[in-house]
Amino acid sequence: MSAEKCWAAALGDCDGGISAEHIVSQSLFVSEYVDVFGFDWCKDKPKRIGLNSLVKNCLCRKHNSKLSILDGA
């Protein structure tokens, strides 16, 4: 795995390949979906996606799993 892709690469202990991290807390929304617009894949019209799909591949599996305790908050 390329540690440069992991946002926590400065810690020096990346492992397990890049995984998807939720970048916005689901607790901020009252619905299970969000309408998005303006990204490369939805420039022409809004697209509805589920909150579980609102992720970014930015952490290795090791660092992502260390943050799982915060997911419940």
C-alpha positions as CSV (number, residue, x, y, z in Angstrom):
1,M,0.0,0.0,0.0
2,S,1.2,3.5,-0.7
3,A,1.5,5.3,2.6
4,E,1.3,8.6,0.7
5,K,-2.4,8.1,0.1
6,C,-3.2,7.6,3.8
7,W,-3.9,10.9,5.6
8,A,-2.2,9.5,8.7
9,A,0.9,8.4,6.8
10,A,3.0,10.7,9.0
11,L,2.5,8.2,11.8
12,G,4.6,5.8,9.8
13,D,2.6,2.6,10.6
14,C,0.2,2.3,7.6
15,D,-1.1,-1.2,6.8
16,G,-3.8,-3.0,5.0
17,G,-4.4,-0.9,1.9
18,I,-6.6,2.2,1.5
19,S,-10.1,2.0,2.8
20,A,-13.2,4.2,2.7
21,E,-13.7,6.7,5.5
22,H,-17.0,8.5,6.2
23,I,-16.0,12.2,5.8
24,V,-19.2,13.6,7.2
25,S,-21.0,12.4,10.4
26,Q,-24.4,10.8,9.6
27,S,-25.7,12.5,12.8
28,L,-25.7,15.8,10.9
29,F,-28.5,14.6,8.6
30,V,-32.2,13.8,9.3
31,S,-32.5,11.6,6.2
32,E,-30.6,8.5,5.0
33,Y,-29.6,10.2,1.8
34,V,-28.2,13.5,0.4
35,D,-28.5,15.2,-2.9
36,V,-25.1,16.2,-4.3
37,F,-24.2,18.4,-7.2
38,G,-21.1,19.9,-8.8
39,F,-18.7,16.9,-8.7
40,D,-17.3,15.4,-12.0
41,W,-19.9,12.7,-11.8
42,C,-22.9,15.0,-11.2
43,K,-22.1,18.3,-12.9
44,D,-25.3,18.4,-15.0
45,K,-27.9,17.6,-12.4
46,P,-28.1,16.6,-8.7
47,K,-27.7,13.0,-7.8
48,R,-29.2,11.3,-4.7
49,I,-26.8,9.1,-2.8
50,G,-27.1,7.2,0.5
51,L,-25.1,8.6,3.4
52,N,-23.3,5.2,3.7
53,S,-21.8,6.1,0.2
54,L,-20.6,9.5,1.3
55,V,-17.0,8.3,1.8
56,K,-13.4,9.1,0.7
57,N,-10.6,6.6,0.2
58,C,-8.2,8.5,2.4
59,L,-7.0,6.2,5.2
60,C,-5.3,2.8,5.3
61,R,-7.3,0.1,7.0
62,K,-5.2,0.2,10.1
63,H,-5.7,3.9,10.8
64,N,-9.4,3.7,9.8
65,S,-10.0,0.9,12.3
66,K,-8.3,2.9,15.0
67,L,-11.0,5.6,14.4
68,S,-13.9,3.2,14.5
69,I,-14.5,4.1,18.2
70,L,-15.5,7.6,17.0
71,D,-18.0,6.3,14.5
72,G,-20.6,5.6,17.2
73,A,-20.4,9.2,18.4
